[in-house]
Amino acid sequence: MTAEQSQRVMRLLEGLAAGERGAISEALNLVDDRRSEEREAALRLLDGLAQRADTPGSSPHVHHRVGITGAPGAGKSSLLNALVENLHSEAASIGIIAVDPSSQRSGGALLGDRMRLSGGARESGVFLRSMAARDRLGGLADATHASAAVLSSVFDWVFIETVGVGQSECEVADLVDTLVFVAQPGAGDTLQFMKAGILELPDIFVVNKADIGPVAERTRSELQATLGLTGPGDGENWQAPVLLASAQDRQGIDALIESIAAHWDHRLARGQLAERRARGQVAFAIESLARRYGDYGLAQLGGPQAIARRLEAPREGSIFGAVLEIGQQIEAEIRGA
Amino acid sequence: MPQSPNLEQPDRPWLIRTYSGHSSAEASNALYRSNLAAGQTGLSVAFDLPTQTGYDSDHPLARGEVGKVGVPICHIDDMTTLFDQIPLDRMNTSMTINATAAWLLALYVAAAERQGVAQDKLQGTTQNDIIKEYLSRGTYVFPPEASIRTTSDIVAYTVEAIPKWNPINICSYHLQEAGATPVQEIAFAMANAVAVLDAVRDRDDVPEETIGRVFGRISFFLNAGIRFVEETCKCRAMTALWAELGRERYGIDDERMLRFRYGVQVNSLGLSEAQPENNIVRIALEALGVTLSRDARTRSLQLPAWNEALGLPRPWDQQLSLRTQQILAYETDLLEYPDLFDGSHVVEARTAALLDDARTEMHKILEMGGAVSAIENAYMKQALVESHTRRIRAIERGEQTVVGVNRFEETADSPLTADGDASILKVDDSAERDQVERLLGFRGRRNTAEAEAALKGIEDALKNGDNIVPASIRAAHAGVTTGEWSDTLRRLFGEYRAPTGVAAARTVAAGDDNEALRARTEELSEALGRRPKILVGKPGLDGHSNGAEQIAVKARDVGLEVVYDGIRLTPEEIVQSARDEGVHVIGLSILSGSHSILVRDVLQRLEKEGLGNLPVIVGGIIPDDDAAELLAAGVKRIYTPKDFDLTRIMGDIVDIVGEAAR
């Protein structure tokens, strides 16, 4: 790393500590940069952030990462809009990452269109970065994890909105402290999700568009019945609630916020937050290594389990550096072979 | 006089109008009176964007927009000035007003009452069609359900109190401007009319037997494109489909009520900036398309000016459009004959084909829950964006000829444009300042307690589900302003941002001039370390988003990441979004004439954010003098309507991002 680069990292760390928006944006650009000469600066920045208390502390709702997912058309954006507006009135600071699919044909993407912040939410000074899923169909962008790390070093709440098509639920679950699944009334997708095993992931279900009446209520009962099959909560385990809300009528929004907060408290009281984040980070790291090098590449270092054990071991610096190092080793092995 | 076979029963001429208004109520009043003296037979009021979107002239969002695309009307004094010495009991006035239609109608009624004219004597039209605002024109304010309510309030009110008023003008005009094919134009307009009629029919205060009269008062506002034979067929198809709807859906059998009544503004989309004098001929031919068939002839006609693609027309330019109409109506023998196409199996066949396809498309929309659903799920918007993309592509490839633009481009120097920007009208910058001063004076003079009580009356009417028009007329007399009236509705209804329709728009047509550009984008991505990202922004109140949408879709198709947040953004929001999103370039689109103020504002804010190096490009109707100033202020590139080749524009953008990165 050049002297210039290390100065830049210092400057960004200071800027992030002060919550400067220009620094936040530049840091997001840096961790998204694929040029090898920028890679080290990005890692140094992420290491710097990891040493800070961005891991959950004692005070509630500091750096709380919340995933919002659900099928296209379920009303994720309008619900998030309503959440942001209500949270804003409590003077909470909010950052959002919205992940949109990329065009498989051109690699280009239209972003942000669905995240139409309106009214109070537009004026609230929310930080919004939209990202393209790039070469991944229905998944998260590679830099999403690092971007979440940047935003959650600054904001009380970080929302990550993704279109749910199966794969992305798993990935976003690895990334957040609380996963909210937005269901559409009467969409009949409950069974589909159950088949895919996806209903085990969310911490909170919310049936949106409750304003349309009985259909929403029915979808809620269905979901509740289905979830009941997965076994009741026993006090220790969090039992995912099924809420009703209407982004349009602003109904059930505060209850949703309360539920998200309750989920945090539940995890916090049991010391599960840091553990969940660590587990999620490792899962995401394995996922991105597998994507880059394939099963064959992972096998060079003893397979995914062995790599996971390495990543779980105590280390200096952030996981991002460890991933880079493992990647280099895999490359060396492949070349050697 | 020459002999003609049908002199006993000539058709009456249509209402001859010109869409006009600018600067101030006083200046517009002078213009109206001179137009009437020149033989215009009706008025068509253009309001400025703050008035159309419910802001007073001193609101921050109104900056740069006051008096630009129309006249600013903030209160009753503005309205009485606008119609000074124009007796409203003898005038037929069309008002292009939508989200704030109930309010401007109230001001019109109040101004008439101050002339001593009772409201039941008034004749005219409020455009009052919100659905097409979501799709194309962009001056909506409230969410769809709330908008349908105010729309139907006006219908329910006027059908009893102002029986000769056309409470709504269902516009297919703007759909064609947004790219609609004739079939889409017919189908979407009819679905839109059904949404309004169903809402009126379902009201408790509209007795069942009134629906026939309501149906009879619904009028349409059509576009007339250059394919004027097909346009004639389109008008005939709409005439048939409308009567069919009336009979089948609403059980109306009175033939007079089933008549399809419509006005026309001929096409602006096809008017060219290159060789602009060619537009004179285009306009005349387009006027033919909607007047040729007597059974489907327009009731009123507005022609644009030949130089619209260059900037605002001068009085002489408007006179030429007026004379074109007068030649057609009074000099030719057009009005002397019965329908020229009676018995023409060629026209009948084309009409029948359009009718069939449009009926199918209309039912498709009705089945998905009607026009409101098709707004919310972006079905119609997306279809329009795709049609428009196809049209642009056809012109780029020369498959669709536009004389002087993509064929026969060579031209001698035109004496009409030799004087540069002297060949368009410049709105005096002092217009905004003067208007704000008058507004402040008015607020100081009025009885504040009365105005506040009247506002409370509007709030009560909204909450109790009463018709909003009577309370609005009281408020007009009490000195309430346009911004205050609108804010009251905003508080109760909330504000709405419509889907832009671009995210889901499919890439149109395969075989590919984008291929080469994509390779360059990939190279650039390598150099930048991430994919180039562009912010497409529409600052100000101008809602004509077609250009911005086409740029957004094209940018995605050549491999860029695109942030497009829709219309009506403040410069502050644009700069904040550019920074948060980490974009490499900003593209701004402005068609309202407020480009100088808004673009400068964006540049200054970027500088302040430390983003002074971020390249900015601008597209819109931008006169040469202004373009030179903006380039000097730091804008990288300016595109006007003559730059129809999106592929070339995209190539420029990729180059600009590449240069900035070095």
Interface residues (C-beta under 8 A of the other chain):
Chain A: R21 G22 I24 S25 E26 L28 N29 D32 D33 R34 R35 E38 G73 D100 S102 S103 R105 S106 G107 G108 A109 L110 L111 G112 D113 R114 R116 S118 G119 R122 F127 L128 R129 S130 A132 R134
Chain B: N377 G494 E495 Y496 R497 P499 T500 V502 A503 T507 N514 R518 T521 E522 G529 R530 R531 A552 V553 A555 R556 D557 V558 G559 L560 E561 V562 V563 Y564 D565 G566 E573 Q576 S577 R579 D580 E581 G582 E609 G610
